[in-house]
């Protein structure tokens, strides 16, 4: 927010405030992120802030949405790569994101479990984008779409989230090893589902 | 609470109140479960209830603990069975429990994600018991314990929770099929971790 020599458009200003909100979330929980704190850090009045965000709840939702969009953008796969490489590079980018943005990421996860319907929707939208990328690769991985694969891809996404959160807090294996484990887990789970012992129908 | 002809011990009475609390949770969230409602349903005064539970928070924690203990008890494996049968019967019992006790179960899951440290501890204890049962079977499944297997077993538990919650709300495959998918996923994930391409060290 330094030297506002150029008059910023309201949209640009709002984007800057959201970036600031996400960066403030690095060292505190969503509950601790108040409009007062944002005003102080941005060097503008509370009154002006209420021009951009109707209330604390709207501000929180917008900040979580912004953090989530960042994560989705940074993990966007390069379509020129093959499915398995997209999977490992996507996992590496996701791991990097969670490692560097642990608190904003946890705000998303905790928000989803809270009673806030909008935070839950942001979370589910993001989960949908991430699992959609996997579903798009399913044919390339030699597998077919079915109700079972959809369930298992969602389950694998939960496995990735759980494992990454616990790894960031206690890195018991190397980062490369974790990426290898999670990348190997996906085809393993999906191929096991296609084993002839238990036919999988869609 | 019918015909209290025999004077109940305080412990027995408290247990009955907790059972009532869990059953009330079948049709409402934890937030909606008040001391007033419990008093009305139990046919006793609010004052007497505060003899058993210091406040609403303590009551909520005790109810969630009770629901969790029920789940752990009902899913206790029969030690005379082999590891794979223990896995499938354990999964079937877990699925039955979540299906019949969806709201109490979701109170546990949501409580864990909330800021309440005690609810989080109850959840983590329960998760620890469930994954501990898997860890105890690891040798019998032809696998070895390592930091990687521990991470993946936790990840698989998250996959089971996610998949079962989503299946109860939208049963897109049969119950037997779901149990088969989740049972097959565990050794698949663990064996993939032991593949020689990426050596797994503890």
Contacts between the chains, C-beta under 8 A, distances in Angstrom:
chain1	res1	chain2	res2	distance
A	29	B	115	7.9
A	31	B	115	7.1
A	109	B	113	7.0
A	110	B	113	5.3
A	110	B	114	7.6
A	110	B	115	8.0
A	112	B	113	7.5
A	113	B	109	7.0
A	113	B	110	5.3
A	113	B	112	7.5
A	113	B	113	2.9
A	113	B	114	7.0
A	114	B	110	7.6
A	114	B	113	7.0
A	114	B	114	6.8
A	115	B	29	7.9
A	115	B	31	7.1
A	115	B	110	8.0
A	147	B	172	3.9
A	147	B	173	5.2
A	148	B	173	5.4
A	148	B	177	6.8
A	148	B	181	5.8
A	150	B	172	7.2
A	151	B	163	5.4
A	151	B	166	6.8
A	151	B	167	6.6
A	151	B	172	6.4
A	151	B	173	6.5
A	151	B	178	7.3
A	151	B	181	7.0
A	152	B	159	7.9
A	152	B	163	7.2
A	152	B	181	6.2
A	152	B	185	6.9
A	154	B	162	6.0
A	154	B	163	6.6
A	154	B	166	6.1
A	155	B	159	3.7
A	155	B	160	7.3
A	155	B	162	5.2
A	155	B	163	4.1
A	155	B	182	7.7
A	155	B	185	7.3
A	156	B	159	6.3
A	157	B	162	7.6
A	158	B	158	4.5
A	158	B	159	5.3
A	158	B	161	7.0
A	158	B	162	3.4
A	158	B	163	7.6
A	159	B	152	7.9
A	159	B	155	3.7
A	159	B	156	6.3
A	159	B	158	5.4
A	159	B	159	4.3
A	159	B	189	7.8
A	160	B	155	7.3
A	161	B	158	7.0
A	162	B	154	6.0
A	162	B	155	5.2
A	162	B	157	7.6
A	162	B	158	3.4
A	163	B	151	5.4
A	163	B	152	7.2
A	163	B	154	6.7
A	163	B	155	4.1
A	163	B	158	7.6
A	166	B	151	6.8
A	166	B	154	6.1
A	167	B	151	6.6
A	172	B	147	3.9
A	172	B	150	7.1
A	172	B	151	6.4
A	173	B	147	5.2
A	173	B	148	5.4
A	173	B	151	6.5
A	173	B	200	7.8
A	173	B	201	7.7
A	176	B	198	8.0
A	177	B	148	6.7
A	177	B	198	6.4
A	177	B	200	7.1
A	177	B	201	8.0
A	178	B	151	7.3
A	180	B	197	7.6
A	180	B	198	4.0
A	181	B	148	5.8
A	181	B	151	7.0
A	181	B	152	6.2
A	181	B	192	7.7
A	181	B	193	5.2
A	181	B	198	7.4
A	181	B	200	7.6
A	182	B	155	7.7
A	184	B	189	7.9
A	184	B	192	3.9
A	184	B	193	6.5
A	184	B	195	6.3
A	184	B	198	7.2
A	185	B	152	6.9
A	185	B	155	7.3
A	185	B	188	7.9
A	185	B	189	4.6
A	185	B	192	5.9
A	185	B	193	7.6
A	187	B	192	7.7
A	188	B	185	7.8
A	188	B	188	4.0
A	188	B	189	5.6
A	188	B	191	7.0
A	188	B	192	3.8
A	189	B	159	7.8
A	189	B	184	8.0
A	189	B	185	4.6
A	189	B	188	5.6
A	189	B	189	6.2
A	191	B	188	7.0
A	192	B	181	7.7
A	192	B	184	3.9
A	192	B	185	5.8
A	192	B	187	7.7
A	192	B	188	3.8
A	193	B	181	5.2
A	193	B	184	6.6
A	193	B	185	7.6
A	195	B	184	6.3
A	197	B	180	7.7
A	197	B	184	8.0
A	198	B	177	6.6
A	198	B	180	3.9
A	198	B	181	7.5
A	198	B	184	7.1
A	200	B	173	7.8
A	200	B	177	7.0
A	200	B	181	7.5
A	201	B	173	7.8
A	201	B	177	7.9
